[in-house]
């Protein structure tokens, strides 16, 4: 029986689904590889929101993000035999999602370029703010002022809580590049926040 993939478009604020199952994502993926294709449905259910929100951060449109998430899960399902359980399933899936988004930009928006920017991991960028309630504003600012690679590295590292190694694997680069990207992104955010505070006091 074929595995189901999401056919509904998510709206509003995305939050990861609560895992109430003891089995890991990697174990589900291995079951799917072994022939139990029904094991893919809980993978979709547990990761749909995170993948869609990640894609929304890239493309800026929720409908497009939902469509791209659907495509990403279909690709993952068709290529589940390629998954290597030595690595995190989430990292593997996000790599597929990113590639799907890049293909979308190449076909739908040829003028948009994902350039290679040469950008040291420090504290969480939320520490730049005085309140956790300002986290949403921080990511909005980051989207406006950071270059695409800087924003992607920052979001994967802190928005999705991937490790530096996992972030590098998703971005198809090395760990040093990721650390530099994150470091420069934090520096840019710091300067903009300091500038905004200075204007507020004047």
N, C-alpha and C positions, 0 to 999 in steps of 0.2 A: 504494500500500500504506500503510495507516495506521501512524502512528508508535507505538511502544510506550512506555508509561509504567510506572513501577514498580508491581508488585502485591504485593511482599513487604514486610513490616513490619520495619524496622530495629530492632535491639536493641543494648544496650550503649553504649559510648562512641562518639560519632560523630566521624570525622575525614574531612576532605575527600579525595576520591580523587586519586591522583597523576595529573597530566596527562602522558601520554606521547605526545600528538599535537601536531603543530606548528600545526594549524589552530585559530584562536581561536573562542571561543564566539560572538562576533558574526558571524564568517564562517559558522559552522554555522547560525545563525539566519537569515542572509540566504539561504543555500541552501534552507532550509526554506520561506521566504517565496516563493522563486522557483519552488517546485513540487517540490523534492526532499524529500518528507516524511520519508524515511528519515534525514535529517540531524538529526531531532529526538531520536532515540534516544541518540546520544552526548551530547547536551545533558543529558538525564536522568541518564545514567550519571555524568557529571562533576560534577553539582550536587546530586544526590539527598541525599547525606549532609549537606551544608551547609544545605539548605533544611529537612530534617527536624529537624536539631539546632536551627536557629533557631526553628522552630515549637514544638519541645519546650520551649525556654526560655520561650515565651509561654504554652503551655497546661499544662505540667507533667506531661504523660502521654505516654509514648512511642507507645502504640497510636493515640491521637488525633492525635499529631503526624504519624505515618506516613500516616494516612488523609488528613489535611489537605494533606500534601505531594503525595499522589497527586492530590487535587482541584486543587491549584495547577498541577501540570504539565499536567493535562487542560485547564484554563482557558488556560494559556499556549499550548498546542498549537492550541486552537480559535481563539485570537486572535493567532496569530503574524503575521497580516497587519497588525496594529496596532503591531508593534514598530518603533521608530525607531532605526536603527543609529547615529545620532549619540550615543546613550547606551549605557552598559554593559548587556549582556543580563542580567548577574547582578542589577544594580539593578532592572531591569524585572521580573524574575522574583520578587525579594524583595518588591517592591511588591504583586504579585499574592498572594504567600503571606501577607503581613500582612493584606491585605483579606479573604482567606479565613479567617484566624484570627479577625478581628473579627466576621465574620458568624457564625462558630461560637459565639463568646461571646454574641452577641445572641440566637441561637436556642436554645442549650443552657443558658446561664447568664445569664438576664436580670438577675440581681442584681449581676453583675460589670460594673463601669464602667471604660472607658478614658478617664480624664479628661484635659483639657488642662491641663498644669502649666507655669507660666512658670519654667523653670529656667535658659567660655572654654576652650577646649581647652587642655590642658597635657600633661604627659608621660603615658605609658601607665600605667593604674592598677596594672599589675603592679609598677611601680617602688615602690609603697607597701609591697611585701612584701620580705622578706629573701631569699627563695628562689623560683625558678621553680616548685618543687614545690608551692608554696602557691597557685598560680593557681586551681586548682579550688575551694579553700576561699574564695578571694576572690569568685568568681562565685556561690557558694552564699550567702555573706554578702550580696552585692549583691541577690540575688533576695529575700532576707528583709527588707532594710531600705529599699530604694529604692522610690519610686513607679513605677508601670508605665512611664510615659514616660521617666523617668530611666534605668531599667534598659534599656529598648529602645534609647535613644540610646547608652548606654555600650556595650552589646553589639554593636550594628551598627558603631560606630566602632572598637572595639578587639577584640571577639571575632571579627568578620567582616572587619575591616580595610577597611571602606568609608571613603571620604573624607567630610569634612564635607558637601560638596555632594551626594554620593550618599546619605548618611544622611538629609539634609533631604528629598531627593526621595522616598525610601522612606516617610518619616514624614509626608509631605504637609505640610511646614512650611518655614520659612526657615532659612538657615544660622545666623543669630544665635540663634534659639531653640535649635537643636541645640547650639551652643557653650555656651549657658547651662545647658542640661540636663546636659551632660557635666561642666561645671565644678561644678555643685551636687552631682551624683552622686559625684564624686571627693571633695568636701568631706565629705559624709556618711560615705563609707567611711573617710576619714582619721580622723574623730572616733570611729567605732566601733572601728577598729583601735587607736587610742591608748588608748581606754577598756579594751579587752581586755588590752593590754600592761600598763597600770597595775594591773589586777586581778591579773595573773600575778605581778607583782613584790611585791605586798602579802601 
